Amino acid sequence: MKPGFYTIMSAQFFSSLADNALLIAAVALLMQANAPEWMPPLLKLIFAFAYVLLAPFVGTFADAIPKGKVMLITNSIKILGCILMFLGTHPLIAYAIVGLGAAAYSPAKYGILTELLPHDRLVAANGWIEGLTVLSIILGAVLGGILIMPGTAEALKNITQFNFQTAAHAAIFVITFSYVIAAIFNLKIPDTGARYAFQPIHPLKTTQRFLTHVVLLWQDKLGQITLGVTTLFWGAGATLQFIIIHWSASALGMSLDQAAILQGVCALGVAAGAITAAKLIPLKKAMSVLPMGILLGVGMLFLVLIHEVKTANVLIICVGAISGFFVVPMNALLQHRGHVLLSAGRSIAIQNFNENFSILGMLAIYALLISLEVSINTVIILFGLFIVCSMILVILKHRHTQLKLNVEALIGEEQPNGFRIK
């Protein structure tokens, strides 16, 4: 890998670490305010809404200037949201601002990979960056859980001589520094020299052009499979994050800080699966991991049978490993295909739009089910069966496509539109 790749990974690690720790702190603030049980999922929902709302514009923005600068600007927006939460802004509003920064950060973060590396290195690059991202999720969840403990807040008070209002406010104080470290790495990201045709940002025309590109990627025989799979995966994954919090309290009697560590266990499995996929699955064989999606849904169904912490850890780390092994090749293939058909920034923006639209839908359904007092076991069964049935349909569609197309030949294409090297 080129040296700039490791700088990108470092910036992504600290920014993602802060995102995930801040989510735990925001949930703690809502719980301290005795917010209803359906409100914590809205944190993720409103975060995802930013991706959907800004999708027509962030791809163009990511392609307009060097992506290192884009990452610096958008990380600064995250810092603003974090500070506002610390100063007492409602967690939903403050985390929405962080979501605005994240929505614009993502096309630059992933788009720069297609500019910096050849297509045959994308699975490996995605494996490393997803593995490191998941490591940041592990540490972010664990860090958030540790920071919201009363003892931690007291220790920080003694060190800083600052009278924190709550343990969650002490956590947010520390989390801000992780965003600052990410910003320092953003300054060191090299300019790849990639330049794209100028695209003026006019709200109506930009949205129309974006929707045209969405249709283009969905109509592509290879793009529609990978886009469908990643859309399903991220929607289910975001929902699973809150299912684990609710289920661990119901079935295992865990507190929020303990549930945060359990999320870290799941993320540890994802990291292991992602790194394994990076080593074993070349880009041209990415479609071979599709059956793992069915296994993921089946693994979720087994949660309802678990009532013991050690068994739960084993099952959750296995579900995480399946997830990581499954999604990394799909992500890499979608990025390559989108780069061929469109551009780095725009294709990632389309991916984010679809994935976060899925997150919005699934979290809205989850929040509705919880508000209707549907049992968490019933919710788990419904989501598990949905994943299994959806993946069966995707596999059948892919087999039909294979009869008509040489998929490996499509993967080998390298003709990005509107792209040139300076």
Buried (B, 14 or more C-beta within 10 A) or exposed (E): EEEBBBBBBBBBBBBBBBBBBBBBBBBBBBBBEEBEBBBBBBBBBBBBBBBBBBBBBBBBBBBBEBBBBBBBBBBBBBBBBBBBBBEEBBBBEBBBBBBBBBBBBBBBBBBBBBBBBEBBBBBBBBBBBBBBBBBBBBBBBBBBBBBBBEEBBEEBBEEEEEEBEBBBBBBBBBBBEBBBBBBEBBEBBBBBEBBBEEBEEEEEEBEEBBBEBBEBBBEBBBBBBBBBBBBBBBBBBBBBBBBBBBBBBEBBEBEBBBBBBBBBBBBBBBBBBBBBBBEBBBBBBBBEBBEBBBBBBBBBBBBBEBEEBEEBBBBBBBBBBBBBBBBBBBBBBBBBBBBBBBBBBBBBBBBBBBBBBBBBBBBBBBBEBBEEEEEBBEBBBBBBBBBBEBBBEBBEBBEEBEEEEEBEEBBBBEEBEEBEEE
